[in-house]
């Protein structure tokens, strides 16, 4: 039986990085404060929806300093249409009271995930878009679907998939990797009817090999 050939994923993903690696995250933020708030709000909601909801909130609460002085109930008129808005309002006020000022927003994954409502994915998004040194890879729903489909990772656990991605691709490319897999999932590798002939990594993709 012929042994399975080991894939050089960094080399194989070059066309993917070229296509999507420099993309910015879809959340339309103007600073780190806005980014953090929008990332918390976007959990189980859509980036497109949060881009509409957030501007009036930021007009009323332009920084952590103002947000720290309010109550969760004060945020309800702004967040009422956001999924799980009650908990998210509570988390945001608690984060603001903990952090105090915009410049105190943490820059490491351990400090970010210590804040209410921020998991590894959210922390990685904040770090990626802020220019911090990446300590992990963004694994959203798209990456969670796309990675096993391609064959670079196995399973359904986000943290285990993130660990596998970090082992296959050098740290200097983790930001590009996260964005690339996210946009691949958004635009080409859809849940049903993926556009495999258009995919820049179909040459190494397990799904395409078996279904193409």
C-alpha positions in Angstrom: 0.0 0.0 0.0 1.4 3.4 -1.0 2.1 5.7 1.9 0.2 8.9 1.9 2.4 11.8 0.7 3.0 14.5 3.3 1.7 17.9 2.3 3.8 21.1 2.6 0.8 23.2 3.7 2.8 26.5 3.7 3.6 25.9 0.1 0.2 24.6 -0.8 -1.5 27.6 0.8 0.5 30.2 -1.1 -2.3 30.8 -3.7 -4.8 31.1 -0.8 -2.7 33.7 1.0 -2.3 35.6 -2.2 -6.0 35.7 -2.7 -7.2 36.4 0.8 -4.2 37.0 3.1 -4.4 40.8 3.2 -8.1 41.0 3.7 -9.4 43.0 6.6 -12.0 41.5 9.0 -15.6 42.3 7.9 -16.4 44.2 11.1 -16.2 47.9 10.2 -14.3 49.4 13.2 -12.3 52.6 13.6 -10.3 51.7 16.7 -9.4 48.9 19.1 -12.3 49.9 21.5 -14.9 49.6 18.7 -13.3 46.3 17.5 -13.6 44.7 20.9 -17.2 45.8 21.4 -18.2 44.6 17.9 -16.4 41.3 18.3 -18.3 40.6 21.6 -21.6 41.6 19.9 -21.0 39.5 16.8 -21.0 36.1 18.6 -23.8 34.0 17.1 -24.9 37.1 15.1 -23.7 38.4 11.7 -20.9 40.9 11.1 -23.2 42.7 8.6 -25.8 43.2 11.3 -23.3 44.4 13.9 -22.0 46.9 11.4 -25.5 48.5 11.3 -26.1 48.2 15.0 -22.8 49.5 16.4 -22.5 53.2 15.1 -25.4 54.6 17.2 -23.9 52.8 20.2 -20.5 54.3 19.6 -22.0 57.8 19.1 -23.4 57.6 22.6 -20.5 55.7 24.2 -17.4 56.6 22.2 -14.9 54.9 24.5 -14.4 52.5 27.4 -14.5 55.5 29.8 -18.1 56.3 28.9 -19.2 52.7 28.7 -17.8 52.0 32.2 -20.2 54.6 33.6 -23.4 53.0 32.3 -25.5 50.0 33.2 -26.4 47.0 31.0 -30.0 48.2 30.9 -28.9 51.5 29.4 -27.5 49.6 26.4 -30.7 47.7 25.6 -32.2 50.3 23.3 -29.0 50.0 21.2 -28.6 46.3 21.3 -32.2 45.0 21.5 -32.0 43.3 18.1 -28.6 41.6 18.7 -28.6 37.9 19.5 -28.2 37.3 23.3 -28.2 41.1 23.8 -28.9 40.9 27.6 -25.8 38.9 28.4 -23.7 40.9 25.9 -24.7 44.2 27.4 -23.7 42.8 30.9 -20.4 41.6 29.5 -19.5 44.9 27.8 -20.2 47.0 30.9 -18.2 44.6 33.0 -15.3 44.7 30.5 -15.4 48.5 30.5 -15.3 48.7 34.3 -12.4 46.2 34.4 -10.4 47.9 31.6 -11.3 51.5 32.4 -9.6 53.2 29.4 -9.2 52.3 25.7 -5.4 52.2 26.1 -5.7 49.5 28.8 -7.3 47.0 26.4 -5.0 43.9 26.7 -2.6 42.8 24.0 -2.2 39.1 24.9 -4.6 36.2 24.4 -4.5 35.2 28.1 -5.5 38.7 29.3 -8.1 39.1 26.6 -9.8 35.8 27.3 -9.9 36.7 31.0 -12.5 39.3 30.1 -16.2 38.4 30.0 -17.6 37.3 26.7 -14.2 36.9 25.0 -13.0 33.5 23.9 -10.0 32.5 21.9 -11.6 33.2 18.5 -12.6 36.7 19.7 -9.2 37.4 21.2 -7.5 36.2 18.0 -9.7 38.6 15.9 -8.8 41.5 18.2 -5.1 40.8 18.1 -5.1 40.2 14.3 -6.9 43.4 13.5 -4.8 45.4 16.0 -1.4 44.4 14.6 -0.5 42.4 17.8 1.9 39.5 17.5 -0.4 36.5 16.9 -0.5 33.8 19.6 -3.1 31.7 17.7 -5.3 31.4 14.6 -8.8 32.7 14.2 -11.1 29.7 14.0 -14.7 30.9 13.2 -17.5 28.8 11.9 -16.1 29.0 8.4 -12.6 27.9 9.4 -14.2 25.1 11.5 -15.9 23.8 8.4 -13.2 24.4 5.8 -10.2 23.0 7.6 -11.3 19.4 8.0 -12.9 19.6 4.5 -9.5 20.5 3.0 -7.7 18.0 5.2 -5.3 20.3 7.1 -7.1 19.4 10.3 -9.6 16.9 11.7 -12.5 17.0 14.2 -15.0 19.6 15.2 -13.5 21.2 18.3 -12.4 24.8 17.6 -9.4 24.7 20.0 -8.1 21.3 18.6 -8.5 22.6 15.1 -6.6 25.8 16.0 -3.8 23.7 17.5 -3.5 21.6 14.3 -3.4 24.7 12.1 -0.7 26.2 14.3 1.4 23.1 14.0 1.1 23.0 10.2 1.7 26.7 9.4 4.5 28.9 10.8 3.5 31.6 13.4 4.5 34.4 11.0 1.6 33.3 8.8 -1.1 32.8 11.4 -2.8 36.1 10.8 -3.0 35.4 7.0 -4.1 31.9 7.7 -7.0 32.9 9.8 -8.3 35.5 7.3 -7.7 33.3 4.3 -9.6 30.3 5.6 -12.5 32.6 6.8 -12.9 34.3 3.4 -12.5 31.0 1.6 -15.4 29.7 3.6 -17.5 32.8 3.1 -17.0 33.0 -0.7 -16.0 29.6 -2.2 -16.1 26.7 0.3 -19.8 27.1 1.2 -21.6 24.6 3.4 -23.6 23.3 0.4 -22.5 23.5 -3.2 -18.9 24.6 -2.7 -17.4 26.2 -5.8 -14.5 23.7 -5.9 -13.3 24.5 -9.4 -12.6 28.2 -8.3 -10.8 27.2 -5.1 -7.1 28.1 -4.9 -6.3 25.0 -2.9 -8.3 22.4 -4.7 -5.0 20.7 -5.7 -4.5 19.5 -2.1 -8.2 19.4 -0.9 -9.4 16.0 0.4 -13.1 17.0 -0.4 -12.3 17.9 -4.0 -10.2 14.8 -4.5 -13.2 12.6 -3.3 -16.0 14.7 -4.8 -14.5 16.7 -7.7 
